[in-house]
Each structure stands twice: as C-alpha cells, then as structure tokens.
Amino acid sequence: MSYLKFERATMTNLQAVMQKELLRTNRSGAYSCSTLVDCNTRKYHGLLVTPVPEIDDDNHVLLSSLDCSVVQHDVEFNLGLHKYQGNAYSPNGHKYIRSFNCDIVPTTIYRVGGVVLRKELIFQHHEDRILLRYTLEEGTSQTLLRFRPFLAFRNVNDLAHENGVASRDYREVENGISTCMYKGYPRLYMQFSKKNTFHFSPDWYRGIEYPKEQERGYAYKEDLYVPGYFEMEIKKGESIVFAGSTTKSKAASLKKLFDSETASRPPRDNFYHTLISSAHQFFINKPDGDYILAGYPWFKCRARDTFISLPGLTLAIEDVGRFELFMKTAGQALDDFLIGKPLQYDIAEIEQPDVPLWAAWAIQQYARKVGREQCHRLYGPLLDNIIQTILSGRHPNITVSDNRLLAIDGHERSMTWMNSSVYGKPVIPRSGFVVEINALWYNTLRFAANMAEKRGDSGTVQQMEAEAQRVAEAFRSVFVNESGYLWDYVDNGVPNVEVRPNMVFAVALEYSPLLPEQQKSVLDFCTRELLTPKGLRSLSPKSGAYNPLYVGTQNQRDWAYHQGTAWPWLGCFYLEAVLKIFKRSRLSFVLRQMVGFEDEMFYHAIGTMPELFDGNPPFSGRGGSAFAMNVAALLRMSKLLETYTC
C-alpha cells in the first residue's frame, strides 16, 4: 500500500489540494516546487528554479510551469491550472486527476474520456534539469499531446510583467528549442525524447495570481510569457520525456536518463524513509565545498542551522561520511572566523555567539557515534579553538563574566535563534546572560573534559571541570527562580520573566548544570505551558505578548515569529529530555507525540516539515515549505527511539 498517495477526492478539492506542495531538489541549489495540481501559489514556485550567480546570489524562476493538453478529434483538454482574478481558475485541469502518488517519484494519473495519461516528475541530481515523463496507458483514438511552457526569467523575490524588452528569439535544438528572455540569464533548453513540431505563437498570460503572497501582504500578480507550443502524437504504451534545463540535453538519452535517476531514488514507504529522503534535499554541493541549506524556498546556508541540523541529517541516517564532508566546509569556516581570517565560505551568521557552542554540540554527537578517539583526531583542534577563543575574550560577540557565565549584547541586533526584527530592532532583545547559550557552554566544557580524560590529559580535565563547576553554580544562581522554571535571559541583573522554551536545553543536553529536581521542574513547566502536538511554543499562552498565529503582513508575522508559534525542533529536544529523565516510563507519551509530527507528512510540502506552526489549534503549518532543523530533529528522535523499542 502506498504511503504518500492522494485519491481523486483530494486532488479535485481545490481548497484542500492547494495547500499541499511538492518540492524536488538537485543538490546544486536548484529546485522545482508547486502544488500537487501544478498551480503555483507562491512567487517562489516554479518547474525550474535555479541559481544564476552571474546576476546575484538568489534563485531565479526560469520555467514557471508546463501546461500539457490532450488532443483527440481536434478537441483540446488542457491539464494545466492557474489562478486569476476573482478566484477564477483556468484551465481547471485538476478535474481530470484520478490519483497522485509520491512513493518513488511524483506520479499523477489523469483520465480524459477514454485516455489515461501518467505523468512522472524527477529532478536530475547535480544538474539544473527537470524531467517529466508522460505515458499513455489507455487510449483507443489518435492522441496528440500539446505543451505550453510558461516562462518567467526573474528573481524569486520579484514578479514578471509584460514588457517590450523580453526577447522572443529562440533557436531550434534537437527535438526542441532554446531561448533566453533577458541578458545575463542562461539559455533555457526545452527538449523532448521524441521529434515534435514547435508552433511559434508568442503571447503573455496576464494577471496570474499567487494567493500565498497575497496572504503575506506582498504583490501577487504576474504576467508570464508563452513562446508557443510543442505538439506530437503519442501511442498507447508509449512514453515521452520532457527536459527543461540550462544546458543542452541529448534527446535520444532522455528516457534512459529518467530511468537511471528513478532507480537511484529511495522509497518513501514510511515515516522514517520519507524523512531520509527529505534530509537529502538540504544537501548542497558547490565548487568551494558542501553545505546544508537551512530550508526552502527562501533560505540560504546559515551557520546555526547547519550545526544544529548536521547530526540529524547525517549521523541519524548512518551517514558518518557526509557528516565529515559538511564539517570540512562548516568547521573550516568557523575555525577561520575564530582566528580572524576572512570568511571564504558562503555561510551566513557565523559570527553569532551561540554558533561555536552548537558546533561543539554537533562534534559531541559525532563522538557518541564513532568514539572519542576518532572525534579528537578530526575535531579536537576545532573544539580547543572554540573554548580558548571564548575564554580568552577573542570572540567579538561573547563576554566571559566574573561568575564565568557568557554574556551577549542583543539590544540592537538579534544574537540568538529568536532573531526576528521589526524596523531594524529585535522583537525580543535577548541580552546579558541567555539561558540556552550558557547551558550549551556548560555542556561544551564538560564534553571537553570528557574528551581530555579519554586521552589521559589530566591537566585539561582539571581545568575544564573546574570551569564547568563554576558555570553550573552561577547558572543555578542566575536562572533558577522560585516558580520552578528558568529565566529566559537576565540582563544587568534584571530577569526576563516570560516562560519560553529555551530552558529545555538545560535538561536535554548530555550535561546539565541543573540538579535532578530542577530538571524535572523545568520539564513540568514546558509540558504545562509550552507543549503542543507540533512542538514547543516559543512563548507561554499566559503571557500578555502571546501571539500564536503566524499570519498577516511581514511586520505582523515578524511580531508573531517567536511569540507563541510552535517549533518541531524544540519539541524534539523536549522529547529527548523526557526520555533522559523518565526513561521508558514515558515512552508511550513520546511515541504519541511523534504521531503528531508524522501527520504533517501529508500536508504542506508533502514528505517534509514546514518551518513552524501556529501555537493554537488547529496548529496550522506556516513559513517555509521545508525546514532542515525540523527534519533533522525528527530523524534524531526516530533514531533515539530505536534504542528504546528494539
């Protein structure tokens, strides 16, 4: 039985299916994304979206969509779908869909009278080439297929509009054409595995709307250029492959290419395998190194996201080699920053104060996987550099206070993962002693002592343990309050009293600065005030600032971003803490929570996890379509649960 399958009732229900997206990537930065019925609802959607480094460091929509029509007896049945003004949809191709399946490659079955057409989609690895295969499964009369490409040639943050500058020129290539609308862009090659006729009939399709952008308060109307249409006959049992690419394809090899790409795809037949497939979508290979993308569709490579995601996306799926590959880039970038060398890698926010501490945590997970000896050999110098840079005061955004806690200044610029800003100012100015930064600092010191003990370095063991002991005492003195939870941050002696989820790290990390009874108290607060089926809320509902709905304009969403929204990656750290404290006695509870996450495989971008959720029922998914930290956390939890259920 299929895991990611949707029947006709869902596929023809526009209200339901327009909320379900399909994301495919190529590990080189390009992607293909739309709804399951191929109706683009975001300006980031497109059949072929690719970086154009000659223009900027963003992605660009080249081929927005490809409408396929079935023609019999001179009657055309268009399978495409676009939204126009007045909630009008045309050509309503979704009504011909009978089913959709995504267990291996995305497969849509259409029925038009006596014609049954199967469409399959795949993105070639490491090439900016999208492949579509059309197979006529049933059909008694002569059948033609007609394809209209909708072109944009624009930055994902912009919208295209009819103009006289766009070039209409095209070149004939093998079984297709190539074209380029604007100077500076690569040529777009549109080719088929079968000879066809291209009819040059240039026109603009005006006023196509993207409702997701309208919801977000952005411009949402676009004009797309259609240069003409391709037409060819198809016989029963025959398959035709389309390739949209920035380089020329060999038409004769397209069918074989589609088969070979399909054979390399793992099945998505259960929750864990689907998460593994999703993990691969965040892997980016660039000429200067290997990166982890923070998410889709608008995220870039960010240092914090990289180190938090790294263990889950690699070690949890038994891919130690890929951990080392990504650390070769991210670890070197961090090492260069710590010693003051110019940054040579395309990783953002590496100067943030918690980044080296999350890097140490990632190294700690590696040590647990492969052993301390190998870990020290590969990452011992980086771990030492992290600690010595902080202790010596060389990190530009960290101060070691007299009580040995770490202090930061986040008044004018966000310095933690709660990084939303409005009018250039942090919504949550977390400054002074920040709870998760100091929990991570304690964990780092104890981990360093453990590593030194393994290699018999008694001097380092003594130094790290002494430092950790002072940090633990100060941590309990500064953050523990009479109510039983932890202050989120304490700035110049004044605590922020809001109940936030960052205190969970003081319990979930391998080494906790809290006493056992304090750890249980923190977990109780998280359970009572922050826990949802989709993760931990970023703020307790009891707070006057609680804003659980991530909707509205950009400013409205920025105000709500960390003021009550729920985050799965935080929820997984909470579940890890639960298992750490209560062991098997809470196993059934943890398993029930995981079911709540699995439900999301069938919503939003299917087979992956969105960025965040509303903090109140029905806990709707919001933000980016796919978020690396959430997928990584769920993979880590799935792997951890194996030790309890096997």
Buried (B, 14 or more C-beta within 10 A) or exposed (E): EBBBBBEBEBBBEBEBBBBBBBBBBBBBBBBBBBBBBBBBBBBBBBBBBBBBEEBEEBBBBBBBBBBBBBBBEEEEBBBBBBBBEEEEBEBBBBBBBBBBBBBBBBBBBBBBBEBBBBBBBBBBBEBBBBBBBBBBBBBEEEBBBBBBBBBBBBBBEBBBBBEEEBBEEBEEBEBBBBBBBEEEBBBBBBBBBBEBEBEEEEEBBEBBBBBBBBBBBBEBBBBBBBBBBBBBBBEEEBBBBBBBBBEBBEBEEBBEBBEEBBEEBEEBBEBBBBBBBBBBBBBBBBEEBBBBBBBBBBBBBBBBBBBBBBBBBBBBBEBBEBBBBBBEBBBBBBBBBBEEEEEEBBBBBBEBBBBBBBBBBBBBBBBBBBEBEBBBEBBBEBBBBBBEBBBEEEBEBBBBEEBBBBBBBBBEBBBBBBBBBBEEEBBBBBBBBBBBBBBBBBBBBBBBBBBBBBEEBEEBBEBBBEBBBBBBBBBBEBBBEEEEBBBBBBBEEEBBEBBBBBBBBBBBBBBBBBEEEBBBBBBEBBEEBBBBBBBBBBBBEEBEBBBBBBBBEEEBBBBBBBBBBBBBBBBBBBBBBBBBBBEEEBBEEBEEBBEBBBEBBBBBBBBBBBBBBBBBEEBBBBBBBBBBBBBBBBBBBBBBBEEEEE
